[in-house]
Amino acid sequence: MLWELGKCALQRPEERVIECWSVGCSAGEEAYSLLVSWEQALSQPLEGVSLRVLGTDLSDAALDAARRAEFSTFAMTEVP
């Protein structure tokens, strides 16, 4: 999906930012995963297109943890 959005963004020079919204992001694992995937797989082939991720949650404590990028050991078990 991000690849297709990126290809579209390349065709529209005035809109070279893809904005994603992670609703109920908890401690930010999903938002972080989106950014890491972008950097590792798509930032080079889609040079000139950037990704902006907004994470929101009802829990202030979860958002504070997300801002600090503090993830539990369990959340990181499958990360290479």
Phi, psi and omega per residue, in radians:
M1 nan -0.799 3.124
L2 -1.108 -0.619 3.122
W3 -1.052 -0.821 3.139
E4 -1.115 -0.739 3.094
L5 -1.099 -0.708 3.126
G6 -1.115 -0.734 3.108
K7 -1.087 -0.692 3.090
C8 -1.124 -0.716 -3.122
A9 -1.122 -0.604 3.121
L10 -1.109 -0.495 -3.126
Q11 -1.433 -0.153 -3.099
R12 -2.200 1.521 -3.020
P13 -0.991 -0.445 -3.114
E14 -1.404 -0.189 -3.093
E15 -2.273 1.179 -3.087
R16 -1.761 0.535 3.073
V17 -2.190 2.216 3.030
I18 -1.716 2.206 3.139
E19 -1.908 2.224 3.124
C20 -2.059 2.567 3.127
W21 -2.142 2.056 3.079
S22 -1.700 1.721 -3.095
V23 -1.433 2.306 -3.117
G24 1.169 0.836 -2.984
C25 -1.310 -0.115 -3.123
S26 0.918 -2.122 -3.087
A27 -1.557 0.144 2.992
G28 1.669 0.150 -3.106
E29 -1.017 -0.762 -3.115
E30 -1.151 -0.800 3.132
A31 -1.075 -0.751 3.121
Y32 -1.107 -0.735 3.135
S33 -1.096 -0.692 3.087
L34 -1.057 -0.789 -3.128
L35 -1.174 -0.719 3.119
V36 -1.127 -0.777 3.111
S37 -1.041 -0.752 3.106
W38 -1.030 -0.886 -3.095
E39 -1.103 -0.709 -3.059
Q40 -1.358 -0.621 -3.001
A41 -1.949 -0.509 -2.942
L42 -2.115 -0.291 -3.050
S43 -1.146 -0.586 3.119
Q44 -1.312 -0.916 -3.140
P45 -1.134 -0.424 3.140
L46 -1.959 0.746 -3.126
E47 -0.980 2.347 -3.112
G48 1.746 -0.187 3.083
V49 -1.906 2.328 3.128
S50 -2.032 2.772 3.141
L51 -2.015 2.277 3.079
R52 -2.099 2.188 -3.109
V53 -2.043 2.247 3.050
L54 -1.917 2.171 3.079
G55 -1.932 2.295 3.115
T56 -2.238 2.636 3.103
D57 -2.747 2.748 3.100
L58 -1.347 -0.404 -3.064
S59 -1.550 2.008 3.081
D60 -1.091 -0.647 3.130
A61 -1.108 -0.724 3.115
A62 -1.131 -0.734 3.130
L63 -1.162 -0.634 3.077
D64 -1.086 -0.757 3.096
A65 -1.107 -0.693 3.129
A66 -1.114 -0.716 3.127
R67 -1.093 -0.575 3.137
R68 -1.520 -0.093 -3.090
A69 0.961 0.794 3.084
E70 -1.721 1.977 -3.113
F71 -2.033 2.521 3.127
S72 -1.214 2.784 3.081
T73 -1.026 -0.708 3.134
F74 -1.038 -0.740 -3.115
A75 -1.135 -0.418 -3.070
M76 -1.780 0.085 -3.042
T77 -1.076 -0.546 -3.090
E78 -1.830 0.212 3.122
V79 -1.519 2.155 3.140
P80 -1.178 nan nan
